[in-house]
Amino acid sequence: MDLQDTLKTYRLFSGSYDFVFGPIFHPGRKAAVRIANNLPGQRILEVGVGTGLSLPYFRPDSEVTGIDVSAEMLAKAKARVARRRLVQVKGLHVMDAEQTSFADNSFDAVLALYVASVVPNPARFAAEIRRVCRPGGTVVIVNHFTSDSWLVSRFEKALAPLAGKIGFHADFPLDDFIEVGKLEVRDIRPSNLFGYWKLLRCVNDKAA
Ligand SMILES: C[S@@+](CC[C@H](N)C(=O)[O-])C[C@H]1O[C@@H](n2cnc3c(N)ncnc32)[C@H](O)[C@@H]1O
């Protein structure tokens, strides 16, 4: 699945996204934001912010920046920020999470909710997150990873060729992602319905 597939898919999904993927993904969004909300005044980046469903939950004294490659998804996020008067949201930008324009160490925390298995190159995506997050900062990833169940993982492998159509890689092994992403994972929690998704809390373990 390349960036053109992503743009096409999410242009198509943007109108129905909140209805289809709103409530079902909400527990994972809220759990991730709770981690970012632990400290006051944090500079937070959410990559692949989509329609901004997580944005109302960030504490008002944080400074949240959201980026997404899809202008249509981001337009919905902008409308939400205006409608809900979300003072914590400092900026929403059309930008590729694999190649952002932010300086090194710009953020205290970076969140990626349901986007790691959508991007074309997960290694470059994780490297960019580590670059823009300060040393010792927090990285939270929520995503679906390949199931441990033999039966379910067969189904996920069967779906793999359809990634361009369904908008994500159904077959996305957790161990591979942690390895290529060079993530220092401190905590892995099951998330959402049946724990089918996982929340990874990571510390940005890079030299100051
Ligand atoms: C499944 S949606 C998740 C949206 C949101 N995080 C949520 O909680 O509902 C994936 C989002 O990632 C965005 N995306 C995909 N590839 C991207 C990239 N390389 N850079 C930035 N955003 C990307 C898509 O446009 C889409 O809005």
The ligand as a Tripos MOL2 file, in Angstrom:
@<TRIPOS>MOLECULE
LIG
   27    29     1     0     0
SMALL
NO_CHARGES

@<TRIPOS>ATOM
      1 C1         -7.2170    4.4690   10.6180 C.3       1 LIG1
      2 S1         -7.0310    6.2000   10.4790 S.3       1 LIG1
      3 C2         -6.7460    6.6840   12.1830 C.3       1 LIG1
      4 C3         -7.1910    8.1030   12.4550 C.3       1 LIG1
      5 C4         -7.1380    8.5310   13.9300 C.3       1 LIG1
      6 N1         -5.8180    8.4030   14.4740 N.3       1 LIG1
      7 C5         -8.1390    7.7960   14.7720 C.2       1 LIG1
      8 O1         -7.8560    7.5370   15.9540 O.co2     1 LIG1
      9 O2         -9.2430    7.5110   14.3270 O.co2     1 LIG1
     10 C6         -5.4020    6.3660    9.7850 C.3       1 LIG1
     11 C7         -5.0450    7.7970    9.4650 C.3       1 LIG1
     12 O3         -3.6450    7.8590    9.1690 O.3       1 LIG1
     13 C8         -3.4510    8.7530    8.0810 C.3       1 LIG1
     14 N2         -2.1610    8.4320    7.4500 N.ar      1 LIG1
     15 C9         -1.8440    7.3510    6.7080 C.ar      1 LIG1
     16 N3         -0.5670    7.4010    6.3000 N.ar      1 LIG1
     17 C10        -0.0520    8.5460    6.7960 C.ar      1 LIG1
     18 C11         1.2170    9.1700    6.7240 C.ar      1 LIG1
     19 N4          2.2310    8.6180    6.0420 N.pl3     1 LIG1
     20 N5          1.3940   10.3490    7.3500 N.ar      1 LIG1
     21 C12         0.3800   10.9220    8.0600 C.ar      1 LIG1
     22 N6         -0.8440   10.3830    8.1540 N.ar      1 LIG1
     23 C13        -1.0640    9.2170    7.5380 C.ar      1 LIG1
     24 C14        -4.6700    8.5170    7.1980 C.3       1 LIG1
     25 O4         -4.8710    9.5820    6.2950 O.3       1 LIG1
     26 C15        -5.7740    8.3740    8.2440 C.3       1 LIG1
     27 O5         -6.3300    9.6090    8.5750 O.3       1 LIG1
@<TRIPOS>BOND
     1     1     2 1
     2     2     3 1
     3     2    10 1
     4     3     4 1
     5     4     5 1
     6     5     6 1
     7     5     7 1
     8     7     8 2
     9     7     9 1
    10    10    11 1
    11    11    12 1
    12    11    26 1
    13    12    13 1
    14    13    14 1
    15    13    24 1
    16    14    15 ar
    17    14    23 ar
    18    15    16 ar
    19    16    17 ar
    20    17    18 ar
    21    17    23 ar
    22    18    19 1
    23    18    20 ar
    24    20    21 ar
    25    21    22 ar
    26    22    23 ar
    27    24    25 1
    28    24    26 1
    29    26    27 1
@<TRIPOS>SUBSTRUCTURE
     1 LIG1         1 GROUP 0 **** ****
